[in-house]
Amino acid sequence: MSTSAQIAANRANAELSTGPKTEQGKAASSRNRITHGLASASAFKVLPTESQFEFDELLAGFRGEHRPLTPTEGALVQAMAEHHWLRNRALSLEAVCFDNITGQVTDAQRLSLYLRYQTAHERAFHKALNDLLKLRAEKRTAEIGFESQKRVKEEDTRKQERHDMAKERHTWEVLLAEAKVEHHQTAVAHTKNV
């Protein structure tokens, strides 16, 4: 636990630290501690040693294949492209951990780190893909359910119309039967009078 003297010293030091003042200094500061860019998926950037054009082509390919229709689908496709790119970055960085001549591992610690990042980005890619597919399956299910409900409602409407027509027909048949009886009674009464 910090003492009150340490807390006061930390506050005094913090007041002396003002950070970068110029836009150039702020931009440089924002890139601090980027050694390989594998851990910053939330702030994805194509590194200066990589091709922005190639990333844009990759993203366009994913968009063409998956054709996102909503912002959520677009975000998932974007995440897929970024994680695929970062996975490939980790693969290329793994190569520097081997001796070009002997093929022996020269930096096992870095190789282990890059393998973890590669695996993490593969998982993140597949999670984004699965989330996209799940979202679309739920939409299809909802649409099918809606279509099914619509068909049921239309069938109920047709049944009601048939029932109403049958009732109307029955009413007319009763009226016709009553008219026949009345006609018959009138005819019998007329023949008695004649």
HELIX and SHEET records of a PDB file:
HELIX    1   1 SER A    4  LEU A   16  1                                  13    
HELIX    2   2 GLU A   23  SER A   30  1                                   8    
HELIX    3   3 ALA A   41  ALA A   43  5                                   3    
HELIX    4   4 GLN A   52  HIS A   66  1                                  15    
HELIX    5   5 PRO A   71  GLU A   94  1                                  24    
HELIX    6   6 ALA A   95  CYS A   97  5                                   3    
HELIX    7   7 ALA A  108  ASN A  193  1                                  86    
END                                                                             
